[in-house]
Amino acid sequence: MIKEVGRLNLDDYKILDTEVEKIFRNIEKGKDALAEKQITDLGNTANYFVREELGKRLAQYSGNGEMDAICGRLLDHFIYGVRATALFYFYYKHQDHPEIIIKTVEKTFESVPWESETICFELWKKAPAVMQEYMPTWAESDNEKKRAISMHGMENIASRHPQYVLSFVSNLLDDESEEVQKKVCHILTQVGRQKPLQCYNSIRRWLIEGDEKRIRILWQAMKKLANIYAQRSRRDKTNEFMNVTQKTIAEWRNDPDPKVATMGAKLSGIIAKKKKRENQNQKAANSENNYYSRQI
């Protein structure tokens, strides 16, 4: 029996391979209903990895049977895991045709949200040009979930195309949807970590032009970046990020625009408070170590 949670092991893969071979044989014999039931039974699982591996293996089918039709129907199945399996089938089958994958995800971003987001994230890495072609239209949708997912994974191109990402996000800055706002904040945080100068320059301009609602969104992003800067660990923090962030906050504190100056002062306060707390913790740890050293 395949495990219900966690990553799969060799025994699980063997079981899957055996079951998929049975599915292929039934499709070749024209027993589509039986094959569909077998896929449904296997896909009816809470284990994400089973759904993905099953979809990946089904995508290897090279016969003349009705696999596309079967998985097309399963995209609308009432069981979540079955829908997800069908989505992974189309994802792995059309690796060389990302536009087909995008059109499939357009049907599933609400009914299979987790896997749809995973696929979008991968497409921003593997096929950024195609995503740049389709996602601006998604960002204009009346559906807030579609607008939000249009940005999911965009951080994958932030280091190479920061201005594209910032321009894209600028069109969603004043979006009323909380879900979209969270995505905007996340993307700005990731761009700030990779290309801080371009990011901070854009945020300053948006601050000056924006209202209170926009300021709150930008504050969330900048607060995250200030906390990252103030962390003792240097993991994933480049010298460019550290230097530009320090200089930017210092400059913003004395900015002629009151909104920028206010944010600069608040960011400076976050950093000072966090460093003070970490210094206190370090002193306490040193004191404890000295105490035990004396006891020894």
N, C-alpha and C positions, 0 to 999 in steps of 0.2 A: 504493500500500500504506500502511495506517495505521501510524504509528510505534509501536514496541514499548515505548518508555519515554517518560515526560515528558508535559507538557501538549500538547493537540492544537492544530493550526493550522487555518487556513481550508480548506486542501486536505483535511485529515483529516475535517473536518466534512462537506465535500461528498461524500466517499466514503461516510461513514456514512449521510447522507441518501439517497443513491442506493440503497444496500443495504437500508435500512429500507423504502423504497418497494417494492422487490421482495418483501420479506417480507409487507408488507400485501397486495399483489396476490395472492400465493399463498394467503394465509389466506382472502381473499375468494372465491377459486376453489375453496376446500375442500381445498387441497393442504397440509394441516397438517404432514405428515411432512417435506415439503420446507422449509416455513417453519421448523420446529423445527431442522432441520439447518443452515439459514442462520444462525439465531440462535446455535446452538452453535459454528459455525465462527468467527463474529465475536467471541463472548464468550470463546473459548478464547485468552485473552491475559493476559500478566502486567501489562499497563498498566491501572492503576486507573481512569484517566480515560476510557479506551475503554469499560470496563464500565459506568461511570456514565452516560456520554452515550448509549450504546446502550439502556440501560434506560429512560432519560428519553425517548428518541425512541419506543421501543416503547409507552410509556405514553400516547402521543398517538393511538393507534389508536382509532377511533370506529365501526368497523364491527360487524357481527354475528357475526364469526368466533370461533374458539376461542382467542383470545390468552390469556385467563386460565388456561385449562386447560393450554395449552402451557407458560406460564411457571410454573404451579404444579408441573408435572412437573419442570421444570428446576431448581427449588429443591433437588431431591434428586439432581441430576446428579453424576457422579463427578469432574468437572473443576471446580476452585474458581472460576475466572473465569466459568464458565457459571452457577453458583449465585449468584454475586455480581450478575451481570447481571439474573437473574430477581428478586432481592431489590430491586434498584433500580427495576425495572419496577413492583412493587407499592408501593414507597415513593412514586414520583412520581405514580402513578395515584390514590393515596388521600390526597393532600395535605390534602383537606378532611375526612378521616376518620382522625385519628391513632390512634384505638383499633384500627382495622383494621391499621395499620402496626405497632403494638405487638404484636398477636397474630401477625403475620407474623414479626417479629424474634424472638418467643418460640420459633419453630421453627428459627431460623438462628443464634442467638447463639454456638453451638458450631461449626457447620459453615461459617459465613461471619463469623468474629469481627471482622475489621477493619471491614468495611462495616456490620455490626450496631452496633458502637460509634459509628461516624460518625453513623448514623441516630439513635441514642439521644441523642447530644450535641446534634443539631439539634432533636430533639423537646423537650428540656429548655428550649430557647430559644423554640420556636414554639408548643408546646402544654404548658406546665408544669402546668396544672390536670389534664390527662389523665394525665401522668406521675405526678403526686402521687396519683392514684387507683389506678394499677396497680403502681407500683414497690414500695410497702411489702409487697405479697404476694410479689414477686420476692425481696425481701430476706430472706424467711423460708424460701426454697427450700432443699431438701437439696443442690442443685447449687451448688457454690462459684462457678462461672463466672456463674451467674445472679444470685447475691447480689452479685458484684463489678460486673456490668454495670448493676445497678439504680442504682448511684451515678454511672455514667459520664455526664459532662456536667452534673451537678448544680450545679457551680460557676456555671452560667449564671443561677441564681436566688439566689445567695448574697447579693448586695447588697440584694435586695428582701425575701427571706425567710430571713434567717440563722438564726432560731430553728428554723424547719422543718428546714433542712439539718442543724443541730447535733443536733436531736432524732433525726432519721433515722440519722445516723452513730452516735449513742450506742448504738443497738441492735446495732451491728456491731463495737463497740470490742474485744470479747473473742473475736471470731471466730478460729477456729483456722487458717483458710486464709491462706496468705501472699499470695495474689492479692487477697483481700478487704482484708487489712491495708494493702497498698500503695495501694489505692483510698481507704481511710479516711485515710491519711496525706496523699495528694494533695488530697483535698477539704478537710481541715482547713487545709492550707497556703493554699489558695485563699480560704477563708473568712477566715483570719487576715489576708490581704492586703487584703480588702475591708471586713471588719467586725471589726477586731482586738479591740475591747473585749468584744463578745459571745463571740468565739472563746476568748480567753484566760480569761475567767471560767468558761466551760464546761470548758476543759482543766484549770484549777486544781481544780475540783470532782471531775473524773474522776481526777486524780492522787491526791487524798486518799482516794478510795474504792477505787482500783485496786490490783492486785497488780503484781509485777515485769514480767510479760508486757505488761500494759497500759502500764506506764511506758515500756517500750522503744518501743512504737508512738507514744506521745505525744511521746517524745523525738525521734524521727525528724522529726515535723512541726515541732516547735519549733526543732530544729537548722536546718532549711531556712529557717524564718522569721528566725532570728537571722543567718544568712548573707546573706539578702536585705537585712536591715536594715544590715548592715555593708558592703555593696557601695558603692563610691565613686559609681557611677552612681545618679542619682535617678529613672531611668526606671521608670515603673509603680509608684512608691512615693509614696503620698499623705502629706501632713503628718500626717494622723490616724494612719496606720500607723506613721510614725516616732516620733511623740510617745507614742502608747499603748504601743508595743513597748518603748521606753526606760524608761518609767515602770513598766511591768509587771515587767520583768526586775529593776529596782532593788528593787521591793517584794517580789518573790519571794525575793530573796537573804536578806531578813530575815523571811521568813514563819515563823510558829510551827510549821507542819507541816514535819517534816524532809524529806519527799519533795519538797515544793514548794521548800524552801530549797536542797536539793541541785541541783535542776534550774536554779534561778535562778543559782546559782554557776557551773554548767557553761556556761550560756548567756552569762553575763557574760565567762567565759574565752574563748569562741569569738569574741565581738565584739572583745575586747581584742587577741587574737592576730591576728585578721584585719586590724585597723586598724594594728597595729604592722608587719605585713608590707607593707601598702600604703604606709605612710609610708617604709619602707626602700626600696621600689621607686621611690617618687617622688623620694627623695633621690638615688638612683643615677641616675635619668633626668635630674635637674637637674644633677648633677655632669658627666654625659656631655655635656649641652648646653653647659655652661660651657666644657668642654674644647674642643669644636669651635668655639665662638665665639672663643676665644683663638687657635686655629689660623688662623682667617680674618683 
